[in-house]
Amino acid sequence: MIKSVNTCLNCESLENALKCSKHNLSVQIDNVCDDHSMKKAFSKMSDCLSCLNFKKTNCPHPESAKDGMLCFSWTSY
């Protein structure tokens, strides 16, 4: 059976360049900790088109943002 795990990749403390804002350190995508706070809205459907920042001035990657793209700055509505 395939299961989702609570890694740093789906934690709301993850920032650009795989930086944990809670612990102020760089992480790997398969790291996990006891303070993990899961991004409940993060899924395989989470791409630029479903991002709150899409085509707005606060999008960190306006030149590459498009349908099907996902970055670590994705924000739910």
LUMLUMDREN-2810 file (N, C-alpha, C; in Angstrom, 1 decimal):
<atoms>
<atom><aa>M</aa><ch>A</ch><at>N</at><xx>0.8</xx><yy>-1.2</yy><zz>0.0</zz></atom>
<atom><aa>M</aa><ch>A</ch><at>CA</at><xx>0.0</xx><yy>0.0</yy><zz>0.0</zz></atom>
<atom><aa>M</aa><ch>A</ch><at>C</at><xx>0.9</xx><yy>1.2</yy><zz>0.0</zz></atom>
<atom><aa>I</aa><ch>A</ch><at>N</at><xx>0.5</xx><yy>2.2</yy><zz>-0.8</zz></atom>
<atom><aa>I</aa><ch>A</ch><at>CA</at><xx>1.3</xx><yy>3.5</yy><zz>-0.8</zz></atom>
<atom><aa>I</aa><ch>A</ch><at>C</at><xx>0.6</xx><yy>4.5</yy><zz>0.1</zz></atom>
<atom><aa>K</aa><ch>A</ch><at>N</at><xx>1.5</xx><yy>5.1</yy><zz>0.9</zz></atom>
<atom><aa>K</aa><ch>A</ch><at>CA</at><xx>1.0</xx><yy>6.1</yy><zz>1.9</zz></atom>
<atom><aa>K</aa><ch>A</ch><at>C</at><xx>1.7</xx><yy>7.4</yy><zz>1.8</zz></atom>
<atom><aa>S</aa><ch>A</ch><at>N</at><xx>1.1</xx><yy>8.5</yy><zz>2.2</zz></atom>
<atom><aa>S</aa><ch>A</ch><at>CA</at><xx>1.8</xx><yy>9.8</yy><zz>2.3</zz></atom>
<atom><aa>S</aa><ch>A</ch><at>C</at><xx>2.5</xx><yy>9.8</yy><zz>3.6</zz></atom>
<atom><aa>V</aa><ch>A</ch><at>N</at><xx>3.6</xx><yy>10.5</yy><zz>3.6</zz></atom>
<atom><aa>V</aa><ch>A</ch><at>CA</at><xx>4.3</xx><yy>10.6</yy><zz>4.9</zz></atom>
<atom><aa>V</aa><ch>A</ch><at>C</at><xx>4.5</xx><yy>12.1</yy><zz>5.2</zz></atom>
<atom><aa>N</aa><ch>A</ch><at>N</at><xx>4.7</xx><yy>12.4</yy><zz>6.4</zz></atom>
<atom><aa>N</aa><ch>A</ch><at>CA</at><xx>4.9</xx><yy>13.8</yy><zz>6.8</zz></atom>
<atom><aa>N</aa><ch>A</ch><at>C</at><xx>6.3</xx><yy>14.2</yy><zz>6.8</zz></atom>
<atom><aa>T</aa><ch>A</ch><at>N</at><xx>6.8</xx><yy>14.4</yy><zz>5.6</zz></atom>
<atom><aa>T</aa><ch>A</ch><at>CA</at><xx>8.2</xx><yy>14.9</yy><zz>5.4</zz></atom>
<atom><aa>T</aa><ch>A</ch><at>C</at><xx>8.3</xx><yy>16.4</yy><zz>5.3</zz></atom>
<atom><aa>C</aa><ch>A</ch><at>N</at><xx>9.4</xx><yy>16.9</yy><zz>5.3</zz></atom>
<atom><aa>C</aa><ch>A</ch><at>CA</at><xx>9.6</xx><yy>18.4</yy><zz>5.2</zz></atom>
<atom><aa>C</aa><ch>A</ch><at>C</at><xx>9.0</xx><yy>19.0</yy><zz>4.0</zz></atom>
<atom><aa>L</aa><ch>A</ch><at>N</at><xx>8.9</xx><yy>18.1</yy><zz>2.9</zz></atom>
<atom><aa>L</aa><ch>A</ch><at>CA</at><xx>8.3</xx><yy>18.6</yy><zz>1.7</zz></atom>
<atom><aa>L</aa><ch>A</ch><at>C</at><xx>6.9</xx><yy>19.1</yy><zz>1.8</zz></atom>
<atom><aa>N</aa><ch>A</ch><at>N</at><xx>6.1</xx><yy>18.4</yy><zz>2.7</zz></atom>
<atom><aa>N</aa><ch>A</ch><at>CA</at><xx>4.7</xx><yy>18.9</yy><zz>2.8</zz></atom>
<atom><aa>N</aa><ch>A</ch><at>C</at><xx>4.5</xx><yy>19.5</yy><zz>4.2</zz></atom>
<atom><aa>C</aa><ch>A</ch><at>N</at><xx>5.5</xx><yy>20.2</yy><zz>4.7</zz></atom>
<atom><aa>C</aa><ch>A</ch><at>CA</at><xx>5.3</xx><yy>20.9</yy><zz>6.0</zz></atom>
<atom><aa>C</aa><ch>A</ch><at>C</at><xx>5.2</xx><yy>22.4</yy><zz>5.7</zz></atom>
<atom><aa>E</aa><ch>A</ch><at>N</at><xx>4.3</xx><yy>23.1</yy><zz>6.4</zz></atom>
<atom><aa>E</aa><ch>A</ch><at>CA</at><xx>4.0</xx><yy>24.5</yy><zz>6.2</zz></atom>
<atom><aa>E</aa><ch>A</ch><at>C</at><xx>5.2</xx><yy>25.4</yy><zz>6.6</zz></atom>
<atom><aa>S</aa><ch>A</ch><at>N</at><xx>6.2</xx><yy>24.8</yy><zz>7.3</zz></atom>
<atom><aa>S</aa><ch>A</ch><at>CA</at><xx>7.4</xx><yy>25.6</yy><zz>7.7</zz></atom>
<atom><aa>S</aa><ch>A</ch><at>C</at><xx>8.4</xx><yy>25.6</yy><zz>6.7</zz></atom>
<atom><aa>L</aa><ch>A</ch><at>N</at><xx>8.3</xx><yy>24.9</yy><zz>5.6</zz></atom>
<atom><aa>L</aa><ch>A</ch><at>CA</at><xx>9.2</xx><yy>24.8</yy><zz>4.5</zz></atom>
<atom><aa>L</aa><ch>A</ch><at>C</at><xx>9.2</xx><yy>26.1</yy><zz>3.7</zz></atom>
<atom><aa>E</aa><ch>A</ch><at>N</at><xx>10.3</xx><yy>26.7</yy><zz>3.4</zz></atom>
<atom><aa>E</aa><ch>A</ch><at>CA</at><xx>10.4</xx><yy>27.9</yy><zz>2.6</zz></atom>
<atom><aa>E</aa><ch>A</ch><at>C</at><xx>11.3</xx><yy>27.7</yy><zz>1.4</zz></atom>
<atom><aa>N</aa><ch>A</ch><at>N</at><xx>11.6</xx><yy>28.7</yy><zz>0.6</zz></atom>
<atom><aa>N</aa><ch>A</ch><at>CA</at><xx>12.4</xx><yy>28.6</yy><zz>-0.6</zz></atom>
<atom><aa>N</aa><ch>A</ch><at>C</at><xx>13.7</xx><yy>27.9</yy><zz>-0.2</zz></atom>
<atom><aa>A</aa><ch>A</ch><at>N</at><xx>14.3</xx><yy>27.3</yy><zz>-1.2</zz></atom>
<atom><aa>A</aa><ch>A</ch><at>CA</at><xx>15.6</xx><yy>26.6</yy><zz>-1.1</zz></atom>
<atom><aa>A</aa><ch>A</ch><at>C</at><xx>15.7</xx><yy>25.6</yy><zz>0.1</zz></atom>
<atom><aa>L</aa><ch>A</ch><at>N</at><xx>14.5</xx><yy>24.9</yy><zz>0.3</zz></atom>
<atom><aa>L</aa><ch>A</ch><at>CA</at><xx>14.5</xx><yy>23.9</yy><zz>1.3</zz></atom>
<atom><aa>L</aa><ch>A</ch><at>C</at><xx>15.0</xx><yy>24.4</yy><zz>2.7</zz></atom>
<atom><aa>K</aa><ch>A</ch><at>N</at><xx>14.5</xx><yy>25.5</yy><zz>3.1</zz></atom>
<atom><aa>K</aa><ch>A</ch><at>CA</at><xx>14.8</xx><yy>26.1</yy><zz>4.4</zz></atom>
<atom><aa>K</aa><ch>A</ch><at>C</at><xx>13.6</xx><yy>25.9</yy><zz>5.4</zz></atom>
<atom><aa>C</aa><ch>A</ch><at>N</at><xx>13.9</xx><yy>25.4</yy><zz>6.6</zz></atom>
<atom><aa>C</aa><ch>A</ch><at>CA</at><xx>12.8</xx><yy>25.3</yy><zz>7.6</zz></atom>
<atom><aa>C</aa><ch>A</ch><at>C</at><xx>12.8</xx><yy>26.6</yy><zz>8.4</zz></atom>
<atom><aa>S</aa><ch>A</ch><at>N</at><xx>11.6</xx><yy>27.3</yy><zz>8.3</zz></atom>
<atom><aa>S</aa><ch>A</ch><at>CA</at><xx>11.5</xx><yy>28.6</yy><zz>9.0</zz></atom>
<atom><aa>S</aa><ch>A</ch><at>C</at><xx>11.4</xx><yy>28.4</yy><zz>10.5</zz></atom>
<atom><aa>K</aa><ch>A</ch><at>N</at><xx>10.9</xx><yy>27.2</yy><zz>10.9</zz></atom>
<atom><aa>K</aa><ch>A</ch><at>CA</at><xx>10.7</xx><yy>27.0</yy><zz>12.4</zz></atom>
<atom><aa>K</aa><ch>A</ch><at>C</at><xx>12.0</xx><yy>26.7</yy><zz>13.1</zz></atom>
<atom><aa>H</aa><ch>A</ch><at>N</at><xx>12.9</xx><yy>25.9</yy><zz>12.4</zz></atom>
<atom><aa>H</aa><ch>A</ch><at>CA</at><xx>14.2</xx><yy>25.5</yy><zz>13.0</zz></atom>
<atom><aa>H</aa><ch>A</ch><at>C</at><xx>15.4</xx><yy>26.3</yy><zz>12.4</zz></atom>
<atom><aa>N</aa><ch>A</ch><at>N</at><xx>15.1</xx><yy>27.2</yy><zz>11.4</zz></atom>
<atom><aa>N</aa><ch>A</ch><at>CA</at><xx>16.1</xx><yy>28.0</yy><zz>10.8</zz></atom>
<atom><aa>N</aa><ch>A</ch><at>C</at><xx>17.3</xx><yy>27.2</yy><zz>10.3</zz></atom>
<atom><aa>L</aa><ch>A</ch><at>N</at><xx>17.0</xx><yy>26.1</yy><zz>9.5</zz></atom>
<atom><aa>L</aa><ch>A</ch><at>CA</at><xx>18.1</xx><yy>25.3</yy><zz>9.0</zz></atom>
<atom><aa>L</aa><ch>A</ch><at>C</at><xx>17.7</xx><yy>24.7</yy><zz>7.6</zz></atom>
<atom><aa>S</aa><ch>A</ch><at>N</at><xx>18.6</xx><yy>24.3</yy><zz>6.9</zz></atom>
<atom><aa>S</aa><ch>A</ch><at>CA</at><xx>18.4</xx><yy>23.7</yy><zz>5.6</zz></atom>
<atom><aa>S</aa><ch>A</ch><at>C</at><xx>18.0</xx><yy>22.2</yy><zz>5.8</zz></atom>
<atom><aa>V</aa><ch>A</ch><at>N</at><xx>17.0</xx><yy>21.7</yy><zz>5.0</zz></atom>
<atom><aa>V</aa><ch>A</ch><at>CA</at><xx>16.5</xx><yy>20.4</yy><zz>5.2</zz></atom>
<atom><aa>V</aa><ch>A</ch><at>C</at><xx>16.6</xx><yy>19.7</yy><zz>3.8</zz></atom>
<atom><aa>Q</aa><ch>A</ch><at>N</at><xx>16.4</xx><yy>18.4</yy><zz>3.9</zz></atom>
<atom><aa>Q</aa><ch>A</ch><at>CA</at><xx>16.3</xx><yy>17.5</yy><zz>2.7</zz></atom>
<atom><aa>Q</aa><ch>A</ch><at>C</at><xx>14.8</xx><yy>17.2</yy><zz>2.5</zz></atom>
<atom><aa>I</aa><ch>A</ch><at>N</at><xx>14.4</xx><yy>16.8</yy><zz>1.3</zz></atom>
<atom><aa>I</aa><ch>A</ch><at>CA</at><xx>13.0</xx><yy>16.5</yy><zz>1.1</zz></atom>
<atom><aa>I</aa><ch>A</ch><at>C</at><xx>12.5</xx><yy>15.3</yy><zz>1.9</zz></atom>
<atom><aa>D</aa><ch>A</ch><at>N</at><xx>13.4</xx><yy>14.4</yy><zz>2.3</zz></atom>
<atom><aa>D</aa><ch>A</ch><at>CA</at><xx>12.9</xx><yy>13.2</yy><zz>3.0</zz></atom>
<atom><aa>D</aa><ch>A</ch><at>C</at><xx>13.1</xx><yy>13.4</yy><zz>4.6</zz></atom>
<atom><aa>N</aa><ch>A</ch><at>N</at><xx>13.5</xx><yy>14.6</yy><zz>5.0</zz></atom>
<atom><aa>N</aa><ch>A</ch><at>CA</at><xx>13.6</xx><yy>14.8</yy><zz>6.5</zz></atom>
<atom><aa>N</aa><ch>A</ch><at>C</at><xx>12.2</xx><yy>15.0</yy><zz>7.1</zz></atom>
<atom><aa>V</aa><ch>A</ch><at>N</at><xx>12.1</xx><yy>14.6</yy><zz>8.4</zz></atom>
<atom><aa>V</aa><ch>A</ch><at>CA</at><xx>10.9</xx><yy>14.8</yy><zz>9.1</zz></atom>
<atom><aa>V</aa><ch>A</ch><at>C</at><xx>11.3</xx><yy>15.1</yy><zz>10.6</zz></atom>
<atom><aa>C</aa><ch>A</ch><at>N</at><xx>10.4</xx><yy>15.9</yy><zz>11.3</zz></atom>
<atom><aa>C</aa><ch>A</ch><at>CA</at><xx>10.7</xx><yy>16.1</yy><zz>12.7</zz></atom>
<atom><aa>C</aa><ch>A</ch><at>C</at><xx>9.4</xx><yy>16.1</yy><zz>13.5</zz></atom>
<atom><aa>D</aa><ch>A</ch><at>N</at><xx>9.5</xx><yy>16.2</yy><zz>14.8</zz></atom>
<atom><aa>D</aa><ch>A</ch><at>CA</at><xx>8.4</xx><yy>16.1</yy><zz>15.7</zz></atom>
<atom><aa>D</aa><ch>A</ch><at>C</at><xx>7.5</xx><yy>17.4</yy><zz>15.6</zz></atom>
<atom><aa>D</aa><ch>A</ch><at>N</at><xx>8.0</xx><yy>18.5</yy><zz>15.1</zz></atom>
<atom><aa>D</aa><ch>A</ch><at>CA</at><xx>7.3</xx><yy>19.7</yy><zz>15.0</zz></atom>
<atom><aa>D</aa><ch>A</ch><at>C</at><xx>6.6</xx><yy>19.9</yy><zz>13.6</zz></atom>
<atom><aa>H</aa><ch>A</ch><at>N</at><xx>6.5</xx><yy>18.8</yy><zz>12.8</zz></atom>
<atom><aa>H</aa><ch>A</ch><at>CA</at><xx>6.0</xx><yy>18.9</yy><zz>11.5</zz></atom>
<atom><aa>H</aa><ch>A</ch><at>C</at><xx>4.5</xx><yy>19.4</yy><zz>11.5</zz></atom>
<atom><aa>S</aa><ch>A</ch><at>N</at><xx>4.2</xx><yy>20.3</yy><zz>10.6</zz></atom>
<atom><aa>S</aa><ch>A</ch><at>CA</at><xx>2.9</xx><yy>20.8</yy><zz>10.5</zz></atom>
<atom><aa>S</aa><ch>A</ch><at>C</at><xx>2.5</xx><yy>20.7</yy><zz>9.0</zz></atom>
<atom><aa>M</aa><ch>A</ch><at>N</at><xx>1.7</xx><yy>19.7</yy><zz>8.7</zz></atom>
<atom><aa>M</aa><ch>A</ch><at>CA</at><xx>1.4</xx><yy>19.4</yy><zz>7.3</zz></atom>
<atom><aa>M</aa><ch>A</ch><at>C</at><xx>0.6</xx><yy>20.4</yy><zz>6.6</zz></atom>
<atom><aa>K</aa><ch>A</ch><at>N</at><xx>0.9</xx><yy>20.7</yy><zz>5.4</zz></atom>
<atom><aa>K</aa><ch>A</ch><at>CA</at><xx>0.2</xx><yy>21.6</yy><zz>4.5</zz></atom>
<atom><aa>K</aa><ch>A</ch><at>C</at><xx>-1.1</xx><yy>20.8</yy><zz>4.1</zz></atom>
<atom><aa>K</aa><ch>A</ch><at>N</at><xx>-2.2</xx><yy>21.0</yy><zz>4.7</zz></atom>
<atom><aa>K</aa><ch>A</ch><at>CA</at><xx>-3.4</xx><yy>20.2</yy><zz>4.4</zz></atom>
<atom><aa>K</aa><ch>A</ch><at>C</at><xx>-3.8</xx><yy>20.3</yy><zz>2.9</zz></atom>
<atom><aa>A</aa><ch>A</ch><at>N</at><xx>-3.6</xx><yy>21.4</yy><zz>2.3</zz></atom>
<atom><aa>A</aa><ch>A</ch><at>CA</at><xx>-4.1</xx><yy>21.7</yy><zz>1.0</zz></atom>
<atom><aa>A</aa><ch>A</ch><at>C</at><xx>-3.1</xx><yy>21.2</yy><zz>-0.1</zz></atom>
<atom><aa>F</aa><ch>A</ch><at>N</at><xx>-1.9</xx><yy>20.8</yy><zz>0.3</zz></atom>
<atom><aa>F</aa><ch>A</ch><at>CA</at><xx>-0.8</xx><yy>20.4</yy><zz>-0.7</zz></atom>
<atom><aa>F</aa><ch>A</ch><at>C</at><xx>-1.2</xx><yy>19.1</yy><zz>-1.2</zz></atom>
<atom><aa>S</aa><ch>A</ch><at>N</at><xx>-1.3</xx><yy>18.9</yy><zz>-2.6</zz></atom>
<atom><aa>S</aa><ch>A</ch><at>CA</at><xx>-1.6</xx><yy>17.7</yy><zz>-3.2</zz></atom>
<atom><aa>S</aa><ch>A</ch><at>C</at><xx>-1.0</xx><yy>17.6</yy><zz>-4.6</zz></atom>
<atom><aa>K</aa><ch>A</ch><at>N</at><xx>-1.2</xx><yy>16.6</yy><zz>-5.3</zz></atom>
<atom><aa>K</aa><ch>A</ch><at>CA</at><xx>-0.7</xx><yy>16.5</yy><zz>-6.7</zz></atom>
<atom><aa>K</aa><ch>A</ch><at>C</at><xx>-1.4</xx><yy>17.5</yy><zz>-7.6</zz></atom>
<atom><aa>M</aa><ch>A</ch><at>N</at><xx>-2.5</xx><yy>18.1</yy><zz>-7.1</zz></atom>
<atom><aa>M</aa><ch>A</ch><at>CA</at><xx>-3.2</xx><yy>19.2</yy><zz>-7.9</zz></atom>
<atom><aa>M</aa><ch>A</ch><at>C</at><xx>-2.7</xx><yy>20.6</yy><zz>-7.5</zz></atom>
<atom><aa>S</aa><ch>A</ch><at>N</at><xx>-1.7</xx><yy>20.7</yy><zz>-6.6</zz></atom>
<atom><aa>S</aa><ch>A</ch><at>CA</at><xx>-1.1</xx><yy>21.9</yy><zz>-6.2</zz></atom>
<atom><aa>S</aa><ch>A</ch><at>C</at><xx>-0.1</xx><yy>22.4</yy><zz>-7.2</zz></atom>
<atom><aa>D</aa><ch>A</ch><at>N</at><xx>-0.5</xx><yy>23.2</yy><zz>-8.2</zz></atom>
<atom><aa>D</aa><ch>A</ch><at>CA</at><xx>0.4</xx><yy>23.8</yy><zz>-9.1</zz></atom>
<atom><aa>D</aa><ch>A</ch><at>C</at><xx>0.2</xx><yy>25.3</yy><zz>-9.2</zz></atom>
<atom><aa>C</aa><ch>A</ch><at>N</at><xx>0.8</xx><yy>26.0</yy><zz>-10.1</zz></atom>
<atom><aa>C</aa><ch>A</ch><at>CA</at><xx>0.7</xx><yy>27.4</yy><zz>-10.2</zz></atom>
<atom><aa>C</aa><ch>A</ch><at>C</at><xx>-0.7</xx><yy>27.9</yy><zz>-10.4</zz></atom>
<atom><aa>L</aa><ch>A</ch><at>N</at><xx>-1.5</xx><yy>27.2</yy><zz>-11.1</zz></atom>
<atom><aa>L</aa><ch>A</ch><at>CA</at><xx>-2.9</xx><yy>27.6</yy><zz>-11.4</zz></atom>
<atom><aa>L</aa><ch>A</ch><at>C</at><xx>-3.7</xx><yy>27.6</yy><zz>-10.1</zz></atom>
<atom><aa>S</aa><ch>A</ch><at>N</at><xx>-3.4</xx><yy>26.8</yy><zz>-9.1</zz></atom>
<atom><aa>S</aa><ch>A</ch><at>CA</at><xx>-4.1</xx><yy>26.8</yy><zz>-7.9</zz></atom>
<atom><aa>S</aa><ch>A</ch><at>C</at><xx>-3.4</xx><yy>27.5</yy><zz>-6.8</zz></atom>
<atom><aa>C</aa><ch>A</ch><at>N</at><xx>-2.4</xx><yy>28.3</yy><zz>-7.1</zz></atom>
<atom><aa>C</aa><ch>A</ch><at>CA</at><xx>-1.6</xx><yy>29.0</yy><zz>-6.1</zz></atom>
<atom><aa>C</aa><ch>A</ch><at>C</at><xx>-2.2</xx><yy>30.4</yy><zz>-5.9</zz></atom>
<atom><aa>L</aa><ch>A</ch><at>N</at><xx>-2.3</xx><yy>30.9</yy><zz>-4.7</zz></atom>
<atom><aa>L</aa><ch>A</ch><at>CA</at><xx>-2.8</xx><yy>32.2</yy><zz>-4.3</zz></atom>
<atom><aa>L</aa><ch>A</ch><at>C</at><xx>-1.9</xx><yy>33.3</yy><zz>-4.9</zz></atom>
<atom><aa>N</aa><ch>A</ch><at>N</at><xx>-0.6</xx><yy>33.0</yy><zz>-5.2</zz></atom>
<atom><aa>N</aa><ch>A</ch><at>CA</at><xx>0.3</xx><yy>34.0</yy><zz>-5.7</zz></atom>
<atom><aa>N</aa><ch>A</ch><at>C</at><xx>0.4</xx><yy>34.1</yy><zz>-7.2</zz></atom>
<atom><aa>F</aa><ch>A</ch><at>N</at><xx>-0.3</xx><yy>33.2</yy><zz>-7.9</zz></atom>
<atom><aa>F</aa><ch>A</ch><at>CA</at><xx>-0.2</xx><yy>33.1</yy><zz>-9.4</zz></atom>
<atom><aa>F</aa><ch>A</ch><at>C</at><xx>-0.6</xx><yy>34.4</yy><zz>-10.0</zz></atom>
<atom><aa>K</aa><ch>A</ch><at>N</at><xx>0.3</xx><yy>34.9</yy><zz>-10.9</zz></atom>
<atom><aa>K</aa><ch>A</ch><at>CA</at><xx>0.2</xx><yy>36.2</yy><zz>-11.6</zz></atom>
<atom><aa>K</aa><ch>A</ch><at>C</at><xx>0.0</xx><yy>37.4</yy><zz>-10.7</zz></atom>
<atom><aa>K</aa><ch>A</ch><at>N</at><xx>0.5</xx><yy>37.3</yy><zz>-9.5</zz></atom>
<atom><aa>K</aa><ch>A</ch><at>CA</at><xx>0.5</xx><yy>38.5</yy><zz>-8.6</zz></atom>
<atom><aa>K</aa><ch>A</ch><at>C</at><xx>1.9</xx><yy>38.9</yy><zz>-8.3</zz></atom>
<atom><aa>T</aa><ch>A</ch><at>N</at><xx>2.0</xx><yy>40.1</yy><zz>-7.8</zz></atom>
<atom><aa>T</aa><ch>A</ch><at>CA</at><xx>3.4</xx><yy>40.7</yy><zz>-7.6</zz></atom>
<atom><aa>T</aa><ch>A</ch><at>C</at><xx>4.2</xx><yy>39.9</yy><zz>-6.5</zz></atom>
<atom><aa>N</aa><ch>A</ch><at>N</at><xx>3.5</xx><yy>39.2</yy><zz>-5.7</zz></atom>
<atom><aa>N</aa><ch>A</ch><at>CA</at><xx>4.3</xx><yy>38.4</yy><zz>-4.6</zz></atom>
<atom><aa>N</aa><ch>A</ch><at>C</at><xx>4.6</xx><yy>37.0</yy><zz>-5.1</zz></atom>
<atom><aa>C</aa><ch>A</ch><at>N</at><xx>4.4</xx><yy>36.7</yy><zz>-6.4</zz></atom>
<atom><aa>C</aa><ch>A</ch><at>CA</at><xx>4.9</xx><yy>35.4</yy><zz>-6.9</zz></atom>
<atom><aa>C</aa><ch>A</ch><at>C</at><xx>6.4</xx><yy>35.5</yy><zz>-7.0</zz></atom>
<atom><aa>P</aa><ch>A</ch><at>N</at><xx>7.1</xx><yy>34.5</yy><zz>-6.4</zz></atom>
<atom><aa>P</aa><ch>A</ch><at>CA</at><xx>8.6</xx><yy>34.6</yy><zz>-6.4</zz></atom>
<atom><aa>P</aa><ch>A</ch><at>C</at><xx>9.2</xx><yy>34.2</yy><zz>-7.7</zz></atom>
<atom><aa>H</aa><ch>A</ch><at>N</at><xx>8.4</xx><yy>33.5</yy><zz>-8.6</zz></atom>
<atom><aa>H</aa><ch>A</ch><at>CA</at><xx>9.0</xx><yy>33.1</yy><zz>-9.9</zz></atom>
<atom><aa>H</aa><ch>A</ch><at>C</at><xx>8.0</xx><yy>33.4</yy><zz>-11.0</zz></atom>
<atom><aa>P</aa><ch>A</ch><at>N</at><xx>7.7</xx><yy>34.7</yy><zz>-11.3</zz></atom>
<atom><aa>P</aa><ch>A</ch><at>CA</at><xx>6.7</xx><yy>35.0</yy><zz>-12.3</zz></atom>
<atom><aa>P</aa><ch>A</ch><at>C</at><xx>7.1</xx><yy>34.6</yy><zz>-13.7</zz></atom>
<atom><aa>E</aa><ch>A</ch><at>N</at><xx>8.3</xx><yy>34.5</yy><zz>-14.0</zz></atom>
<atom><aa>E</aa><ch>A</ch><at>CA</at><xx>8.7</xx><yy>34.1</yy><zz>-15.4</zz></atom>
<atom><aa>E</aa><ch>A</ch><at>C</at><xx>8.5</xx><yy>32.6</yy><zz>-15.7</zz></atom>
<atom><aa>S</aa><ch>A</ch><at>N</at><xx>8.6</xx><yy>31.8</yy><zz>-14.7</zz></atom>
<atom><aa>S</aa><ch>A</ch><at>CA</at><xx>8.4</xx><yy>30.3</yy><zz>-14.9</zz></atom>
<atom><aa>S</aa><ch>A</ch><at>C</at><xx>7.1</xx><yy>29.8</yy><zz>-14.4</zz></atom>
<atom><aa>A</aa><ch>A</ch><at>N</at><xx>6.3</xx><yy>30.6</yy><zz>-13.7</zz></atom>
<atom><aa>A</aa><ch>A</ch><at>CA</at><xx>5.0</xx><yy>30.1</yy><zz>-13.2</zz></atom>
<atom><aa>A</aa><ch>A</ch><at>C</at><xx>4.0</xx><yy>29.8</yy><zz>-14.3</zz></atom>
<atom><aa>K</aa><ch>A</ch><at>N</at><xx>3.5</xx><yy>28.6</yy><zz>-14.4</zz></atom>
<atom><aa>K</aa><ch>A</ch><at>CA</at><xx>2.6</xx><yy>28.2</yy><zz>-15.4</zz></atom>
<atom><aa>K</aa><ch>A</ch><at>C</at><xx>1.8</xx><yy>26.9</yy><zz>-15.0</zz></atom>
<atom><aa>D</aa><ch>A</ch><at>N</at><xx>0.9</xx><yy>26.5</yy><zz>-15.8</zz></atom>
<atom><aa>D</aa><ch>A</ch><at>CA</at><xx>0.1</xx><yy>25.3</yy><zz>-15.5</zz></atom>
<atom><aa>D</aa><ch>A</ch><at>C</at><xx>1.0</xx><yy>24.1</yy><zz>-15.4</zz></atom>
<atom><aa>G</aa><ch>A</ch><at>N</at><xx>0.9</xx><yy>23.3</yy><zz>-14.3</zz></atom>
<atom><aa>G</aa><ch>A</ch><at>CA</at><xx>1.7</xx><yy>22.1</yy><zz>-14.1</zz></atom>
<atom><aa>G</aa><ch>A</ch><at>C</at><xx>2.9</xx><yy>22.3</yy><zz>-13.3</zz></atom>
<atom><aa>M</aa><ch>A</ch><at>N</at><xx>3.3</xx><yy>23.6</yy><zz>-13.1</zz></atom>
<atom><aa>M</aa><ch>A</ch><at>CA</at><xx>4.5</xx><yy>23.9</yy><zz>-12.3</zz></atom>
<atom><aa>M</aa><ch>A</ch><at>C</at><xx>4.2</xx><yy>23.9</yy><zz>-10.8</zz></atom>
<atom><aa>L</aa><ch>A</ch><at>N</at><xx>5.1</xx><yy>23.5</yy><zz>-10.0</zz></atom>
<atom><aa>L</aa><ch>A</ch><at>CA</at><xx>4.9</xx><yy>23.5</yy><zz>-8.5</zz></atom>
<atom><aa>L</aa><ch>A</ch><at>C</at><xx>6.3</xx><yy>24.0</yy><zz>-7.9</zz></atom>
<atom><aa>C</aa><ch>A</ch><at>N</at><xx>6.2</xx><yy>24.9</yy><zz>-7.0</zz></atom>
<atom><aa>C</aa><ch>A</ch><at>CA</at><xx>7.4</xx><yy>25.3</yy><zz>-6.3</zz></atom>
<atom><aa>C</aa><ch>A</ch><at>C</at><xx>7.2</xx><yy>25.3</yy><zz>-4.8</zz></atom>
<atom><aa>F</aa><ch>A</ch><at>N</at><xx>8.3</xx><yy>25.6</yy><zz>-4.1</zz></atom>
<atom><aa>F</aa><ch>A</ch><at>CA</at><xx>8.2</xx><yy>25.5</yy><zz>-2.6</zz></atom>
<atom><aa>F</aa><ch>A</ch><at>C</at><xx>7.5</xx><yy>26.7</yy><zz>-2.0</zz></atom>
<atom><aa>S</aa><ch>A</ch><at>N</at><xx>7.1</xx><yy>27.7</yy><zz>-2.9</zz></atom>
<atom><aa>S</aa><ch>A</ch><at>CA</at><xx>6.4</xx><yy>28.9</yy><zz>-2.4</zz></atom>
<atom><aa>S</aa><ch>A</ch><at>C</at><xx>4.9</xx><yy>28.8</yy><zz>-2.7</zz></atom>
<atom><aa>W</aa><ch>A</ch><at>N</at><xx>4.4</xx><yy>27.6</yy><zz>-3.1</zz></atom>
<atom><aa>W</aa><ch>A</ch><at>CA</at><xx>3.0</xx><yy>27.4</yy><zz>-3.4</zz></atom>
<atom><aa>W</aa><ch>A</ch><at>C</at><xx>2.1</xx><yy>27.7</yy><zz>-2.1</zz></atom>
<atom><aa>T</aa><ch>A</ch><at>N</at><xx>1.1</xx><yy>28.5</yy><zz>-2.3</zz></atom>
<atom><aa>T</aa><ch>A</ch><at>CA</at><xx>0.2</xx><yy>28.9</yy><zz>-1.2</zz></atom>
<atom><aa>T</aa><ch>A</ch><at>C</at><xx>-1.3</xx><yy>28.6</yy><zz>-1.6</zz></atom>
<atom><aa>S</aa><ch>A</ch><at>N</at><xx>-2.0</xx><yy>28.0</yy><zz>-0.7</zz></atom>
<atom><aa>S</aa><ch>A</ch><at>CA</at><xx>-3.4</xx><yy>27.7</yy><zz>-1.0</zz></atom>
<atom><aa>S</aa><ch>A</ch><at>C</at><xx>-4.3</xx><yy>28.9</yy><zz>-0.8</zz></atom>
<atom><aa>Y</aa><ch>A</ch><at>N</at><xx>-5.5</xx><yy>28.9</yy><zz>-1.4</zz></atom>
<atom><aa>Y</aa><ch>A</ch><at>CA</at><xx>-6.4</xx><yy>30.0</yy><zz>-1.3</zz></atom>
<atom><aa>Y</aa><ch>A</ch><at>C</at><xx>-7.0</xx><yy>30.0</yy><zz>0.1</zz></atom>
</atoms>
